[in-house]
Amino acid sequence: MSSNRALHRLTFVVLLLATAGCPSGGVPLRPDGSPGPEKCPEEALKAMRILRLQVGDSAFVELDVNQTDTSPVTLYDGPVESMLNDDLGPLESPTRLYGRVWTGGPQVVIRYYEAKPPNGDVIPICAVDRLAKGQLKKLPESKPGMALVEFSASGVYIVDSFR
């Protein structure tokens, strides 16, 4: 079976199990403005099991599809649309990732709650952006409610909860 057809079938099964969506309610903030712990919704955990996405699976992602290959990148508190540069398990590039950005702490925090494969339906997931050596640190020119970061790409990692 072609990988595209297999992904469509998996997507269908996932949609039967759950309705995708960002968790309701606010995420508690730490004193520095970064988000506190948050559980991964059960429907996302089920979807990731079906897709065989394991904690620690990773790929490269463009942080903001509107600022691909830009430096620096301006990120604002609130929703973000990112794009996979590499395949993440059965999620092929250029799958879109939808999540939320927090800029209150010393570095940007991005949590993803949904993935939308090309020609596919939205799938609930739990993933975070990470980049070694503090490369998601805000540049000094950043202002409240926004962050300037040096690179337009980052690593995205599957998680089973947000810490």
TAJOKA-V567249 format. One record per run of one state. SS is the DSSP state (hx for helix, st for strand, lp for the rest). FROM is the first residue (numbers start at 1). LEN is the number of residues. If there is no record, write none. Layout:
[[SS;FROM;LEN] [SS;FROM;LEN]]
This chain:
[[lp;1;2] [hx;3;15] [lp;18;11] [st;29;1] [lp;30;5] [st;35;1] [lp;36;2] [st;38;2] [lp;40;2] [hx;42;9] [lp;51;7] [st;58;5] [lp;63;2] [hx;65;3] [lp;68;5] [st;73;4] [lp;77;1] [st;78;7] [lp;85;3] [st;88;1] [lp;89;2] [st;91;1] [lp;92;4] [st;96;7] [lp;103;4] [st;107;1] [lp;108;1] [st;109;8] [lp;117;5] [st;122;9] [lp;131;6] [st;137;1] [lp;138;8] [st;146;4] [lp;150;3] [st;153;6] [lp;159;2] [st;161;2] [lp;163;1]]
